[in-house]
Amino acid sequence: MLLPSNIAFQKNLIRTSVILAFIVQAITLLVLLGWVFNIDFLIRPLSGSAAMNPVTALSLLFASTSFLLLSRNPSSKQHIYTGQLLAIITLFIGLIKIIDSSTAISIPVDRLLFPGKLGHNNVIGAFSADMALNSAISMVLMGIALLLVHVETIRSKMPGQFMALLICIASFLSILIYLFRVPDFDGSLRHIPMAIHTAICFQLLSIACVFVHPDKGMMKDFTSLYAGSIMARILVPAALVIPVILGFLRLALYWYGSITTELGVAVLVVSIILVFLTFIRFSINILNKKDYERELAEAELKKSRQRIQELFDTSPDAAVIVDQKGLIQMVNDQAVFLFQYQRQELIGQKVDMLLPEAMQASHQQHREQYIKNPHARPMGVGLELQALKKDGDTFPVEISLSPVQTEDGLMISASIRDVTERKKLEQRLKKFNEELERQVEIKTTEIKQS
């Protein structure tokens, strides 16, 4: 379905995507400076949390630079090739780390930078500053997302957006783990100790990959002018932020011993219900407002059409407006009276129905030629034009054509005048003249004979 786009909003999203990529570049450069100058705060912003591995920082720097090069408009071939190369490097670094972590093959790609500083210093439980497995997986997905950033399928899907969405989910989970103070990473969580700023960088860069094409893929449903898209732009951020806030508040009350676990769950449920009810009412108000505005616009359009019809009806001649396909769009009262049809019988029908069958084929050719060079002129100069009434009677007419440019494209206005009485008068005058000439000849002959 083709949706009308909110161009201003889409441009804002594209600008936002570029800003997010620059933020990722800034964070990763600061982390690398932290490793160079042993600044612990830059490596590990939260005390006792995981540190961002330097190779992870370098890979994210490559990925953000790749995004900026690939998203340039217009983008040169050199920028495209360089961006794709950086995306491939990011992909392979993640892939090598996955092989290193999942198999007996040892390829310590994450220790290529500052190997002497990494050591085995525990950061969370038994985890060192090595690259986390979920970071490696996210890098592979990020590399694929960047390589597919401009790819659109036959069904108008953007596979790069889906890859970015997977990264967004994984990094969002890591951020929540830090926010909710998950105490350890044992068992099924043993591969989750992604550094907090690593998770933030993946989050920002994945959002950038989704925002860069706001008029395509899944994003076109959020950036149109329709009420559903406007509602989505309000509800989606709320659906992401409000549950996090409520969950954090519930845990905060538990941490400080203010309420029991059971009461905390009850308060959380009530809070969720109240939030849902609030947004339902908010949604109702927005939809009702949109419906009201649409009804006002439709009423105004109807009044405008009525005014045009009233002006159209004041024409002394029959008038018919047709589109480029020859379909009747408007007729005035004189046309209804002249052709003896009801108005609704004419609207949307071929204008050829008002012509004798013998003229219809040639009329279609003449109409196509007129569309190529539309200008005001009489129709059928030098020809005896005939029109056809509903009852099958034909009558002589004169037709003047005028092009009319509208929002729906070129229209043709035909002013039709019934010249039946004039033709009868011309016939009587012709007979009178012929009789007069005959009488003159008779008198002239009599005079000569006398």
N, C-alpha and C positions, 0 to 999 in steps of 0.2 A: 504494500500500500504506500502510495506517494504522500508524504506528510509535508505540510507547509513548515518551513524551517524558521526558527528564531535566530536570524543571522547574527544579531548583536551578541546573544548569549553564546553562540557557537564560537565566535571570534574570541570571546573572553576565555572560553575553555582552552582554545589553542594557545593563547598567551599564558594561561596558567600552567599548561603542560611544559612549556619552555622554562618557566620560573622554577617548577619542581625539579627539573633536570639540573638546573644551575645550583639549587640547594643541595642536591645529592653530590655534585662535584665539590662544593665547599666542604661538606661534612667529610668526605673521603680524603680530601687534601689535608684537612686538619688532623685526621687520624694518622695519616702517613707522617705528618710533622711530629705527632706525638710519639711515634715509634722512633723517629730519627733523634729527637731530643729528650726521650724518656719522660714525656709528660703524661703521667698516669691518667689524669682527668680526660684527656683527649682520647686515650685508648679505651678507657673503661669509665664512662660518665657516672655510673652508679656503683658505689662502693660494694665490693663483694660480688659483682655481676660479671658476666662473660665479657671478654675483651674482643674487639673487632680484629680479626687476623689481618696482617698487612696485605696479604695476597687477596683477601676478600675486599679490602678497601681499594686495591688497585683494579680488581675486576669490576667493581661498581663504578669506579672512575671511567674505565673503558666503556661500560654499558651506558652511562649517562652521556659521555661524549659521542658515542655511536648514535644515541637517540637524537642529539642536537644536530648531528650531521645529516641523518636520514630525514629529519622532519623539516629541514630548511626548504623554503618555497620561494623562488625556484632553487633546485639543488643541482649542482654540477655532477658530472660523472665521477670526478675525483672525490667529491664529498660522499657520494653514494658508495663507491668502492671502499673508501677508508672506513665509513660507518659499518659496512657489512663485514669488513675484516675484523674490526674491534668486537662486533657481535659474535663472530665465530671464535675469536680468542676467549671471550667470556664463556661461551658455551663449552669449549674444550677444557677450560680450567675446572669448571663444575663437573664435567664428565670424568676427568681424571681423578678428582677427589672422590667421586662416587665409587669408581673402580678401586681406589685405594682403601676405602672404608668397608666395601662390601665383599672384597675378594682377598685372597692371600697375596696378591701382587702389591708390592709396596712402591708407591710413587708419591713421595711426600711433596706434592706440588705446593701445599700451603706453607711449606718451610723454606721456600726459595728466597724469601726476603727476611732479613734479620734472624737467621737461624739461631744465633747465639743468644738472642734476647728472648726467644720463645720458651725454650727449656720445657719443663713439665710443671710449671707453676700452676697449682690448682686455682680455678676461678669459681666454679660452681660444683660443689661436691668433688667428684673425681675428674672433672673436665679441665683441660688446659686451654690455652689460647689458640688451639688448632681450629681450622675452619669446621663449622658444624655441618653435619650431613644435610640438614634441611636448607642450609645456606647454599650448598653445592647443587642441590636439586633446583632451588630457586634460580641459580645462575644458569643452569641448562634451559629452564623455561624462559628466562629473560632473554638469552641469546636467540632462542627460537622466535619469541615475540618480536624482537627487533628485526629479525630477518623477514618476518611476515607482516611488518607494521603497515605496509601499503597494499597487502594482498587482499583482494575481495573475490569471493566465490561467485559462481553463477547465480546462486540464491541470495546474493547480497549479504553474505556473512563475512565477518572479519575474524579469521582464526587467531590473529595476533591479539585481539581483544580478549578472547577466551583464555589464552596463555597468561596474559597479564592478570586476568581475574583470579586464576589459580595462585599466582604469586601473591596477590593482594590478600587472599584468604590465609595463606600460610604465614605471612608476615604479621597479619592482624592477630592471629592466634599467639604468636610469640610476644607481641606487645601486651596482650591481655594477661599472659603468664606473668610478666613483670608487674603489671598494674595490680593484679590480684594476689601477688606475693606467693606464688606456688612454691612450697618449701623445698622440694627436691625434684630431681629428674631421673628417678629410678624407673625400672620396668619399661612400659610403653613410651615413656617420655624421655628416654635416654638420648634421643637424637634431636632434642629441641633446644639446646642452650645457644640459640642464635643471640648474638649481642644485641642490646636494645637499639643502638644506633644503626646496626646492620638491618634490623627489622624495619626501622623507620625509613631507611634508604630504599629498601625493596618496596615498601608501601608507596612511597612517593613516586618512584620510577614506574611502578606498575600502573598507578593512576595516570601518570603522564602518557603512557602508551594507550590507555583507553581514551583519554581526552583529545589526543592529537587528531582523530577523525570523528568529530562530534556529529557529523551528518551521515555517518555510515554505520553498518552493523547494529549492535545492540544500542548504541548511543543515539541513533536517530529517533528512537522511541521516547527519549528523555529530552530532546532539544527541539521539538516541534512547537507550534503555536496552539495546539489543541489542549483542551482542559485536562485530558489524561496525562499529558507530558508535564503540564504545570503541577499537577498533583504529585507526580512521581518525583519532581525536583524538590518537593517539600518533604514527602514521606520517606524517601530513601535515606537522606542524611539523618532524619529523626530515628529511623529504624536502626541505624548504626550507632548513634551516639547515646540515645536515651537508655537502652538496655545496659550499656556499659556503665553509665552513671548510676543507675539503680543497683546494678550488681556490686559496684564499688561501695556505695553507701550501705548496702546490706552487710558486706564484709567488714566495713569500718565499724559498724555498731557491734559486730561480733568480736572484732579485735580488741575493742576497748571495754568489752564486757557489759555493754549497756543493755542488751536483750539476749534472750535465749535463742538457740538455733531455730526452734519451732516458731517462736514469735517473729523472728527475722524472716522466715519463709512466708509467713502470713502477711507481713508488712510488704514484702516484695511482690506478692501476688496482687494485693490490693493496689499497689502503686502501678503495676502493669495494667490492671483493669482501668484505673483512672486515666492513665496516659492514652490507652486505646480509645476510651470514650471521648477524651478531649480531641484527639485527632479525627475521630469519626465526625464529630460536630463541625470541626474546622473544614473537613472535606465536604460535608454537606453544604456549608456556607459558600465555599468556592464554586462547587458545581451549580448551585442555585443561582449564584451571581452570573456565571457564564451563560446559563440558560436564559436568564433575564436579559442579558446583553444581546444574546443571539435573537431573542424575540423582538427586542427593540430594533435591531438592525433589519430583521425581516420585515417588520411593520413599516420602517422607513423606506425600505426598498419597494415594498408594495405601493406605498403612497407615491413614490417617485415614478413607478411604472404607470400608475393611474394618471398622474399629471401628464406624462408623455403621451399616453393613450388619448387623453382629452385634447391635447394640442394636435395630435395626429388626426383625430376625428373632425377637426375644424377645416381640414382641407376640402375644397369644393369638388375635387376629383377623387376617384377611388385610388387608394394607395396600398401597396403590398411591399413588405420588406422581407427579403430572403437572404439566407446565408450563402457561403461559397458552394455548398452542396446542392443548392437549389431548393432548400426546405423553407417553407413559409414560417417566419418568426412573428410577424405582426401584420394585422390588417385593420383598416379603419371602418367606420360605419358605412361609408359610401361603397366600399368594396363588398361588404356583406350584402348590401341592398342590390348592388349591380349584378353580382354573380349568384344571388339567391341561396347562399349557403349560411349556416350558422357559423359563428366565429370559431367555435371549438372544432368544427368540421374542417377548417382550413389550416389551423395552427399545426405545424409539424409535418404537413403534407408536401409533396412535390409541387412546385409551382406549375409544372407541366399539365396538371389537372385542369388548369384554366385555359388551356389552348386546345384547338382541334387536333385530333390524332395525327393528321397529315403534317402538322407543324412541329410536333414534339421532338423528333429526331434532330432536325436542323436547329431548333431552339437550344438544345443542349450544347451543340458545338459552338453556337454564337455566345452562349453564356460563358463557356470555358475561355473563349478568346477575350471576352470583355474583362474577365477576372485578371488576365495577364496585363491589361492596360486599362484600368478602371478610370473613367472620367464621365462628366455629365454630358449626355447627348441623347437625341431621340433614337428610338429603337426602330430598326427596319426601314431606314430611309429609302424611299422609292418603292416600298412594298405595300400591298394592301393587307394590313394585319387584321386578324380575326381572333376573337376571344370566345370561350365556351362557358355557357351557364350550366347550372346544376341540372336543369331539365333537358339539356342537350342542344338547346338553341345556340346558334352562333351569331355574333354581331360584330360590326367593324369598330376598331378602336385605334387610338393613337397613344403611344406609350413613350414616356420620357424616363431615362435611367440616370441615377445619381449614386456614386459610391459613398458609403458611410462607414467611418472607422469607429469601432467600439472596443470595449474591453474583451469581447469575445471574438475579435477579429473583424475582417472586412464584411460588411453587409451591403446589399444592393437595394436601393429604394426605387420602386417602379410606380410612377404616377400614370394612372390609366383613365382615359377619357372616352366615353361612349360617343361615337360620331355617327350613330344611326340616323338621327334627324338631319344632320348636315349632309350625309350622303343622299338621303331622300330629296332634300332641297336641291342638291347638285344635279340629281337625275331629272327633276322637274325643270330646272333651268336649262339643262341640256336639251330636253324634249322641246321646250319652248323656243329655244334658239333654232333647233332643227326645223320646227314648224314655221318660224318666222322666215327662215331662209327659203323654205319651200314656197311660201306665199309671195315673197319678193320675186322669186324666179317666175312664178305664174304671171304676176302683174307685168314683169319685164317682158315676157313673151307676148302678152296681149297687146302691149303698147307697140312692140315691133311689128305685129301683124296688122295693126290698124294703120 
